[in-house]
Amino acid sequence: MPAKSKAQQQAAGAALSAKRGDTPKSKLKGASKEMAESMTEKQLEDFARGSTKGKPEHVD
């Protein structure tokens, strides 16, 4: 399931980076921290994949 907004996609990308060990988990905050704890690496890859073109900044 791809992200529905640019903000979701960026949060998933940050969480994925921490999950892989490229970024310290202590640097995460907000949605990306929750995503890293609750989603698998595969789910994060699917969520972060794709173009941000045409996506809204935020979704309510």
KEBA-659114 format. One line per field, with one value per residue (C-alpha): residue number from 1; residue in three letters; chain; x, y, z. Coordinates in pm, 1 decimal, decimal comma, always signed. Each point is the difference from the previous one (the first is absolute). Layout:
N
n	c(NUM / ...)
res	c(ALA / ...)
chain	c(A / ...)
u	c(X / ...)
v	c(Y / ...)
w	c(Z / ...)
# end
This chain:
60
n	c(1 / 2 / 3 / 4 / 5 / 6 / 7 / 8 / 9 / 10 / 11 / 12 / 13 / 14 / 15 / 16 / 17 / 18 / 19 / 20 / 21 / 22 / 23 / 24 / 25 / 26 / 27 / 28 / 29 / 30 / 31 / 32 / 33 / 34 / 35 / 36 / 37 / 38 / 39 / 40 / 41 / 42 / 43 / 44 / 45 / 46 / 47 / 48 / 49 / 50 / 51 / 52 / 53 / 54 / 55 / 56 / 57 / 58 / 59 / 60)
res	c(MET / PRO / ALA / LYS / SER / LYS / ALA / GLN / GLN / GLN / ALA / ALA / GLY / ALA / ALA / LEU / SER / ALA / LYS / ARG / GLY / ASP / THR / PRO / LYS / SER / LYS / LEU / LYS / GLY / ALA / SER / LYS / GLU / MET / ALA / GLU / SER / MET / THR / GLU / LYS / GLN / LEU / GLU / ASP / PHE / ALA / ARG / GLY / SER / THR / LYS / GLY / LYS / PRO / GLU / HIS / VAL / ASP)
chain	c(A / A / A / A / A / A / A / A / A / A / A / A / A / A / A / A / A / A / A / A / A / A / A / A / A / A / A / A / A / A / A / A / A / A / A / A / A / A / A / A / A / A / A / A / A / A / A / A / A / A / A / A / A / A / A / A / A / A / A / A)
u	c(+0,0 / +168,3 / -10,5 / -283,2 / +199,7 / +354,5 / +20,6 / -92,1 / +254,0 / +277,6 / -82,0 / +8,5 / +335,2 / +148,3 / -135,3 / +140,1 / +340,9 / -0,6 / -125,5 / +293,5 / +247,2 / +94,8 / -146,7 / -6,2 / -348,7 / +52,4 / -23,2 / -353,7 / -303,3 / -372,3 / -148,4 / +332,9 / +79,6 / -337,6 / +40,7 / +344,3 / -138,2 / -320,5 / +79,6 / +226,6 / +275,6 / -204,0 / -304,8 / +216,4 / +152,3 / -346,8 / -116,6 / +305,4 / +12,7 / -122,5 / -4,6 / -110,7 / -119,6 / -367,9 / -29,0 / -127,6 / +234,3 / -229,8 / -317,3 / -264,6)
v	c(+0,0 / +323,5 / +317,9 / +243,3 / +315,6 / +132,6 / +22,3 / -368,5 / -100,7 / +201,4 / -142,0 / -353,1 / +70,2 / +126,2 / -302,6 / -234,6 / +163,2 / -53,2 / -357,1 / -77,8 / +164,3 / +290,8 / +256,4 / -24,7 / -79,8 / +272,6 / +261,3 / -105,9 / +183,1 / +7,4 / -216,9 / -139,2 / -128,3 / -173,3 / -147,4 / -140,6 / -174,9 / -136,6 / -84,0 / -255,4 / +98,7 / -134,6 / +207,9 / +311,1 / -64,3 / -25,3 / +314,0 / +208,3 / -118,0 / +206,0 / +353,6 / +296,7 / +172,2 / +89,9 / -95,8 / +254,8 / +120,9 / -134,6 / -208,1 / +44,1)
w	c(+0,0 / -106,5 / +205,6 / -69,3 / +68,9 / -21,8 / +379,1 / +42,1 / -261,5 / +165,2 / +343,7 / -140,9 / -164,3 / +326,0 / +188,9 / -264,5 / +27,8 / +376,3 / -35,6 / -230,3 / +240,2 / -225,9 / +241,7 / +380,4 / +134,2 / +261,0 / -278,6 / -95,0 / +133,6 / -55,3 / -272,6 / -119,9 / +350,1 / +24,3 / -349,2 / +81,6 / +307,2 / -149,4 / -365,3 / -163,8 / -239,4 / -293,7 / +101,6 / +28,8 / -343,8 / -152,9 / +179,1 / -96,1 / -362,6 / -291,7 / -120,2 / +208,1 / -315,5 / +26,3 / +366,8 / +251,1 / +273,9 / +276,0 / +16,7 / +266,6)
# end
